[in-house]
């Protein structure tokens, strides 16, 4: 699946470690907050895109590790799922650091270590995983609309649930301060990012895979005296 034996084991081990780390952080914080904070709302907690994308990313990493240990080759469908997870977590990292880091610093809403794991570490890990070990079956640009279904559903869910729960996970998707026009503008910007980032991930994986294939097919240079 991953080429030579030991590199494959390294990839599987790295995916296991980071998959367990992020999923463990989500579960630990959920259990701890439920038991110690009377105002904690588990549904709100699980309604953050950050939490959902980290659950997806952690599960994809663990699934990739299990597939290796079971000797199963990477399918095109699983490769596409890896791309989707990379897109969602790249978005989590970029949106946080561009739009939300100052808000979080003021409110102190995310514990420091968990903040580092969810908004910086795992986004970097899963994007690097995609770039260093891209799918052997190159992703196609036609995968992008499928990847965008989840963010679209998430946006609709958030806007429908918001008035009912009187709660929105992020300021830029909350219409109460500035109205739905402002929300539409911000969501349009995020949507443009999603499309551009998805196209960049597909292009990068295809380019890296093609470059490696060309190097593998290139005949070895004859040694001295031949």
N, C-alpha and C positions, 0 to 999 in steps of 0.2 A: 504493500500500500504506500509506504513512505520512502521507498528506495531501499537503501542498505539497512541491515538489521539494527545496528546500534543507533543511527540517527532516528530510525522509527521509534525505538524505545524512548529516546530522549523527548521526541515530540509528544508521545503518549504521556510520559511522566509530567511534562510541563503543562499539558492540557488538564491532567488530573489535578495537579496542585492548584492552578488558578481557577479551575471550575469549582473545586471544593471550597476555595477561599471565598469566592464571591457569593456562592449559594449559602455557605455557612454564615457569612456576615449578614445576609438578608434574614435568615431564620433567627440568628442570635438576637438581632436588633428587634425583630418582631416579638419574640418571646419575652425579652427583657422589658421592652416598653409596655407590653400588655400587662405584665405583672407589677410594674412599678409606677405607671403613669395613668391615673384615672381618666385623664382627658384624651388619651391616645385612642385613635380611631383606626382599627386595622384595615378597614375598607379604603379609607383615605390613603393610608400608607401604601397599600398595594395598587393605588391608582396613580402613583407617580410613574412617569415614563422612565425615570432613572431606575426605579426598582424593577419594573417589567423588563427593560432592556438588559439589565444585569442578570435577571433570572434566565432570559433567553440565551444570553451569551454564556453564562456558566453551564447551562444544560447542553448547549452545542459543544462546548469544550469537552465536557465529560462524555458525551455521546461519541465524539471523535476518538477519545482515548479508549473507550470500550470497544469500538469498531476495530481499532488496531489490535488490542489484546485478543480479540476473537478472530483475527485474521481476515477481516472483511475489507474488501477494496472500497475506496471512496467512490460513491456513485455521483452522477451529475446532480441528482436531487439534493444529496447531502452537501455537495460543493456549493450549490445555490443557497442552501440554508446557512452555510458559513458566511457567504457574502451578505445575506440579510442581517445576520447578527453583527457583522462588522459595521454595516451601515448604521444600525440602530445605536450601537455603542459609540461610534465616531460622532454621531449627532449628540448623544448624551454629553460627551466630553466637550465638544465645541460649544454647544448652546450654554452649558453650565459656565464655562470659562469666559464666554463673551457676554452673556446676558444675566447670569444668575449668581456669579461668585460674590459680588458685592452685597446682594440681597441676603445671601446665606451668611456672609460674615457679620452682617448687622443682626440678623435674627438668631444666629447660632443654631439653626434648625437641623444641621447634620453633624453628628459627632466627627471629630477630626480624622480618626483612622478610617472610619467608614467612608467619609467624604473622599479621602485619597483613593480608596479601593474602587468605589463606584464611579467617580467622575474622572479619574486620571489613570489609575493603574490598569484596570480591566479594558478600558477603551484602547489604550496603547498596546496591551498584550494581544487583543483579538485582531486589531488591525495589522500588527506586525506578523501575527500568525498567518494572516491572509496573504501578506506580501512575501514573506520568507518561504512559506510552503503553500503556494497557490494550488488550487485544485488541478489535478492532472487532466481532467476534462474541463477545458476552459469555459468559464461562464459566458452566457450570451446576453446581449443587450435586451433581448426580449424577456429576460428574467426581471428586469427593473420594475415593470408594472406590478408584478407579483410581490416584490419586496415592499412596494409602497402601499399595499392594502392595509397592513397593520397600522402604520402611522395615521392613515386616513380614518380607520375605524377608531383609533385612540382619540383623535381630535373630535370626532362626532360624539363619542362616549363622554368625553370631558365636558363638552358644551351642553349636552343634554342633562348630564348628572349635576352640573354645577348649580343651576337654580334650585334643584330639588334638595341638594345637600347643603346649599349655601356655602360652598367651598370649591375653590379651584386650586390645582396643584402648583401653578406657576403664574406669576403676575402678567406675563404677556398674553395669556389666554383667558384672563379674567376681564369680562366686559364691564364690570361695575365702575371702575374709575373713569374710563374714557370711552366706553361704548363699544358696540360690535364692529364699527368701522375700523377702529384701532386694532381690534383682535384680528380682523380679516387681513389687515396690512401686515401684521406681525406673522400670521400664519402663512401668508403668501411668501414672505421672506424665508421662513423655515422650509416651505415646500420646494422653493427654488434650490435651497441647500440640499435637500434630500435627493432631488433629481441629479444635481451636479455631482454630489458625493457618490451616488450609486454609479453614475457613468464613469467616474474616475476609478472606482474600485474594480469595475469590470475591465476597463482599459488596462489598468496596471496588471491585473492577474493575467490577462491575455498576452500582454507584452512580455512579461517575465517568463511565462510558459513557452512562448514562441522563441525567445532568446535562448533559453536552456535547450530547447529541442534542436535549434540550429547548431549550438556548440556540441551537442551529443552526436549529431550527424556528420560533423566536420571530420574528415579523415585525419588521422594523426600524422604529424610531420615526420618524415623519415629521419632517422638518427644519423650521426656522422659516419661517412664512409659508405652510405647506402646509395 
